[in-house]
Amino acid sequence: MRTVVLRTLMAGVLSVSITSACFAADATAGKAVYERKCKMCHGAAGEGNPGMAKALNITIPPLGSDQVQKLSDADMKKVITEGKGKMKPLAGLSDTDIADAVAYVRTFKK
C-alpha cells in the first residue's frame, strides 16, 4: 500500500514539474506581444511614450521603475486584463501571451 501511495505521489510531482516547465513564461515571445500591444503607449524600452501621456493627460511610469517592478506577476496580469486608470484592458491575449509579456516587462528592471 505504501509503495502505491509513494508512486502516485511521485507521479503527481513529476506531472507538476513537467507542466510547469512546459508553461514557463518566455520573455523573448513576450517582446513580440509587447511590441504589438504595449509599445504604442509604453515606448520601445518601457520608458513611456511622452506624446501619448500628454494626449491622455497622464504620467506613464517607466516599466523598469520600482513602482512597476514591485508589482507581483498576478498584479501585472490584472492591469493587463482589467486596465488601470485610463489604460484600457488589452483584448485578444491568451494567458500565455500575458505571462510572456510580464516576463518581458521584467527585463526592464533597473
ABEGO torsion letter per residue (X at the ends): XAAAAAAAAAAAAAAAAAAAAAABBBAAAAAAAAAAAAAAAAEAAGAEBAAAAAAAGBBBBBAABAAAAABBAAAAAAAAAAEBEABBBBBGBBAAAAAAAAAAAAAABX
